[in-house]
Amino acid sequence: TMRTTRLSRCTRTTWNRQRQRGAGCVIPSSSSYGSRIAITPSVGFLSPSTGHCICWYQSGKRTLWTNPPQDSTQTTSLSERAKADLEETLTQSISRKVKDPILKRDVVSLGWVGSQSIVISQDGTTVQILLRLPSLLHPELERLKQQVTDVATKSLMEWKNEKNDYSRASDSFLAHVNVEAIATSPAPFMSRLVDNPEELLKELGPGLEKVAHVLAVYSCKGGVGKSTIAVNLSYELARQGGRVGLLDLDLYGPSLPLLVQPNDKAIRKSAKKGSGMIYPIENSGVRLLSLGYVNTNSGVQGSGENNGAAIMRGPLVVKVVAQLLKGTDWGELDVLVLDLPPGTGDVQLAVCQELAMSGAVAVSTPSKLATEDTRKGIEMFQSLGVPTLAVVENMSYFMVSQSELSGCCVVVLLRVLILCASQLYAVRGRG
């Protein structure tokens, strides 16, 4: 049984001196053991901060083991050469056996795991592996982490059994593998597909150079709940660990300030010298910007909370859209969600010309008119080289709770009774 006792300062000093001499010492009878117990220098270890002596106690004899029993955790230290060999073994095992379930490539060739991502404790019983992913929005992240954990644990045990350096270790050696995932600094996805990525980053500007993907949420019919879908989508992606931004580009009727009301609505200037950019508002992990958040004194029509009508022609609309996109210091984002206005007008064309979007999401309702307009929107974005990744049929059904259902039944029953009474009254009147 593992037991602990706290030694006095004098006892600790004596034990340390005797340990250096290769001799043992005696715990006084005032200890928690209640009797004098000999401690040999090869048993346990003494914590210098707390003074707790960890030792193996033989039940019934009031003595301590000279050598730790089979269920102890005492191990030998690893040399730097052995640690380097273990790192290489783990890297090769993970490279052979762990593949990304989506890309069908091993995580080492993808650059997600390397020798620098593996940290081994001095005794070799704990291994820390860091997965450097492009984004934490990986749909199979937990499965991927579990695969790395299983492969590393098995490889560590096999390496321990093969190496002579561990011949003095306990047979009950347990390896603990901890796998964590972090997101690396993002880059526009198109920068990996073009021959001259520097030119692409120059066109995007400093505000968008670290935005990986741009996703447009659109509808060709107003009033279908497009802005609500965009807000819910952004916050759900952030809840899953993504770095998300949301830009409201409905200049004629910005609805984001009505849907999201941050405590701090102040828009501040960016710290980048000479850029003239601004920071977006951050709320619950999502970076927000809308013309409705901009100060009324900015000179842009429709800005501010109590804004008036935004009366702008096409060229001015394009200029404001470019200012909101490239004049904002978005920082590192996995996804920038764009809430586009209804239709297929200047804003949609300006966005597709300014950015290389990863995809779009269409929002519709079950009505035939909204469905037909959605089809036209899909064709427009497809002609501009932007694939529609999904279509959301909003307002497709209505969920009623039990109490509301009971109330509705009562109301219907009352209306039926009133209708019957009125019909009977009319019949009697005619009679």
N, C-alpha and C positions, 0 to 999 in steps of 0.2 A: 504494500500500500504506500502511495506517495504521501509524505507528510512534510510540513514545514514548521520551523520554529524561528523566533526572532532572537538573535544573540545581542548581548549588551556590547557597548563599544569596547570595553576591556576584553571581552571574550573574542570579539572579532580580531582585535590586534594580536592577541595571543595565538589565535588559530592561524592567522596569516604568517606569523613568524615561525610557528612550528611547521607549517606547510612548506615554507622555504627550506627548512632544515631536513625535510623528508620525514618528519615525525608527526604524530597525531596530537590531539588535545581532548579535553573533557568538557562537556556541557555541564554547568552547575545544576544542582538540584532545583533551583528556582525557575528553571525553564519550563516550558509547557509540557515537556515529557514527564515531569514529576520525579525524575531520578537521574543519576549520573550516567551519561551515554558517551562512549568514546567515538570520536570522529577521526578516521584515518585520512591522510592527505589526498588519497586518490578518490575520495567519495564526493560526489556532488559539486556544487559551486556556490560561492558566496556573493550575493548581489552587493556591490559597493554602495548603491544608492539607498536600498531599503534595509540591508543587513539581514535578509532572509537566507537561511541555509537550506538549500534544496538537497534532500538526501533520501536514500532508500532504506526503509525501516523494516527489519525482520520481525514480524508479528510474534509476540509472546516471549521474546528473549531480550528485549531492550538493547539490542546491538545493531550496528549499521554494517551494511555490506562493504567489504573491502573493494570488490569489483561489482559494478552495477549488474542487476539481474537482467533476464532476457527481455522484460517489458520496458526497459529504460529507453531514453532518447539520446543517450550519449553517443556522439559520432566523432569521427576524425575530421580534421581540417583538410581542405582541398588546396593543392598547390595551384599557382597561376597557370601552369602548363596543363594541369588536369581540368581546370575550369574552362580554358580555351578549347580543349578537346571535347568537353561536354557541350559547349555552345555549338561547335561545329556538328556534333552528332544530332543535337536537337534540330538545328536548321535543316540538315539533310532529311531527317525523318518527316518534318513538317512539309518540306518541299515535295516529298514523294507521296504523302498520304492525305494532305489537306488541300482540297480544291474549292474555289468559290462556286457555290451551287448555281450561280447565274451566269458568270463569265466562263465557267468551265476551265479555268486556269488555276495553277497552284498559287498560293498566297505569297510565296517567296519570289517567283518571277514577276508577280504584280507589284513587288516592292512594299508589300504590307508587313512582312516579317523579314528580319535580317539578323545577323549576329549582334549588331548594336541594339537590337530590340529585346535581347535576352539578358537578364541580370540574374546571376546565381549567387546564393548566399555562400558564406565561407565554408560551411560544412556540407553544402550541396543538397540539403534537404528542402530548400525552398527555391523555386524558380519563378521569376516574374517575367512574363512575356507581354510585350506591348504591340498591339495591332494598330498600325498606322493606316487608317482607312481614308479615302477621299471624303467620306461623309458618314455620319452616324445614322443616316437614313437607310442603311442597308436593310432590305426586308428580311434577310436571314441572318441577322447579326448574332443573335443568341445561339443559333445552331452552329454558326461558324466558330464562335468562341468555345463552345463545348467540344467541337472536333479538335481544335488545337489543344485544349486541356487534356483530352483523352490520349492523343498521340504523344504529347510531351511527357505525360506521366508514365506511359508504357515504355517509352524510349529511355527515360531516366532510370527506371528500374532495371532494364536490360543492360544499360551502361554500367550500373553499379555492380551487377553480378559478374560482368566480364573483366572489370579492372581490378588489378592487385592493390591499387591505392585504397580500396575500400575493404580489404580483407580483415582489418581490425574493427570495422564498424559492426554495429549490432545487427543481428539477423532480422530483427523486427523493424528495420529501417522503413520509414514512411516518407514518401516524397509528396510535397505540397506544391501544386502548380497553380499560380494565379494569373489569369489572362484578363487584361484590360484593353479597351479600345479607345483611341483618340482620333480626332479628325485633323488631317493635315491642312495646310493653307490652300484654299481652293484657287482654281484658275478657270477662265472661261473654257467650256468644253470645246468650242471651235478652235481654240489655240492648239489643240492636239491634232487637228485635221487639216490645217492650212500649212503651206510651205513657209510662210513668213509670219510667225506669231507675234513678232515685235510690232509689225505694222498693224495687226489687228488690235493689240493692246493700246496702241497710240490712238486709233480711231475711237475706241471705247472711252478713253480718258481715265484719269486716276480714280474716279468714283465707281467705275464698273470693272476695274481690272482684276478684282478678286471676287467677282460674282460668278459662280460656276454655271448656274442654269437660270434661264428666264422663262417663266410659265405664264401664259396669258389666259385669263378667264373672261369669256365673251358670250354675248347673246345678240341676236339680231332683232329681238323683240324686247321692249322694255317691260318692266314689272314682273319678270319671271324669277326674281330672287338671286340675281347674279352676284350682287355685292355681298349678300349673306353667305353664299357659297364660298366666295373668295376669302372672306374673313374666317369662316370655320375651317377651310382648307389650310390656311396659313397657321392658325393656332394648333391644329392637329399635327402638322409637320413639325412645329416647334416642340410640341409635347413628346414626340418620338425622338427628340434629340437633334433635330436639324437647326441650322442657322438660317433664319427665314426673314425676309423683308416683304412688305406689302405696300404697293404704290397705287393710290386711287387716281386714275387718269380720266375719270368722268368729270371733265372740266365744267360742263354745263349744269351738272347737279351732283356735286360730291356728297356721297352718303357715308363715307368712312367716319367722319366726326360724330355722326349720329349713332353708328353701331359700336364704336370704340371710343371711350372717353377716358384717356389717361389722366392720372393725377397731375403730372407735369406736362403741359402742352406747349411749353416754350421751345422754339426752334433756335438752335445755337449755331454759330459759325464754326466751320471746321478749323482744326489746328494746323492744317497744311498751309504753309505760307504762300501767298500769292495765288491761291487756287480760287478764292471767292466762293467756295462751296459751303454747304450747310450739313449739319448732322440730322438724321431722321429721329423721330421720337421713338423711344423704346418702351414697350409695354408688355409685360409677361413674356419676355423672350422674343418678341416680334418687333422688328423695326418698321415704323409706320411713317407715311407721308401722304398728305392730301392737300389740295388747294384750300380746303376748308380749315386746315391747321395754320396756314400762312397768315401773317398779320394783314389786317385790312389796309394798312398804309403802304403795302408793298407796291401798289400801283397796278396790280393785275386784277382785272374784273372778275368778280365771283369769289375772291379770296376772303378768308375770315369766316367765323362761325355764323354771324348774322349777315351772311353775304346776300347781295342782290343778284340780279340776273347776269349771267356771263354772256355778254354780246360780243362775240369774236368771229372774225372771218378765218378762213382756212390757214393763211400764212401765219397769223398770230397764234392760232391753236398749235401749229407745228412747232413754233418757237417755244411756247410754254411747255409742251411735252418734252422737248429736248432739254430744257432747263431743269425740269423735275427729274429726268432720268440721269443726265450727266453732271448736273450741278449739285448732286447729293453725294456725300461721302458715305456710301453704304457699308464699307468695310468688308469683312469676310462673310460671304453668304453662300450657302448651298443652293438656295432657291430664292429668286425674287419674283413674287406673284404680282401680276399686273391686273388690276380691275379696270377693264376697258368699258367705254360707254356702249350703249346699244348701236347697232347699225354696222355699216361697212364704209365709213367715211374717212376723214383726214387723220383722225387719231390712230386708227388701225394701220393705215398706210405709213404714217410717220414712224410708228413703233417697229414695223417690219423692216423699214429702210434703215433705221438707226441701230437695231440690234439683230443678233443672230439668235433667235429664240429656239429653245429646245422642244417646245410643244405648246399645245393649247388645250383648254377644257371648255366645252360648249355647255350652256345651260338652257334648258327648255322646259316646257310644261306639256301635259298630255293633249292640249288643244291642237287641232289640225293646223291652225294658222301659225302657232309658235313652232311646230315641227317643220313646216315648210320653210320658214325663215331660218331655222337652224341648219337645214340642208344647204341653203344658199351661203350661210356663214362658213360651213365646212369647206365648200368649194372655193370660196374666196381665200381662206388661209392656205388651202392646199396649192392654189395657184401661186401664192407668195412663198412657197417652200416651207410652210409651217404645218407639221402634222397635228391633227386633232387626236389627242391621246384618249379622251373619254368624253362621253355625253351624259350630263346629269339631268334626269327628268325630275324636276322639282315640282312640289305641290301635286304629287301623283296620288296621294291618299291622305286621309285624315284620321288620326288616332283619337279615340274618345275614351276617357277613363270611366270606371264603374259608376262613380258618383254623377259624372256628367251624363252618362247614359241613362241613369235612373231619372235625372231631372228632365232629360229630353222626352222620356216615355211619359212622364206626368204631364208635360206640356202638350204632347200629342194627344193624350187621352182627354185632357180638358178641352182641346180644340174640337175633338170628335164629339164630345158631349154637347158642346155649344152648338155645333153644326146640326146635330140631331134634334136638339131642343128647338132651334130656329125653324127646322123643317116641319116639326110637329105643330108648332105655333102657326106656321103658314097654312098647313092643312086644315087645322081647326078653324082658322079664320075664313078659309074658303067654304068650309062646311056651314 
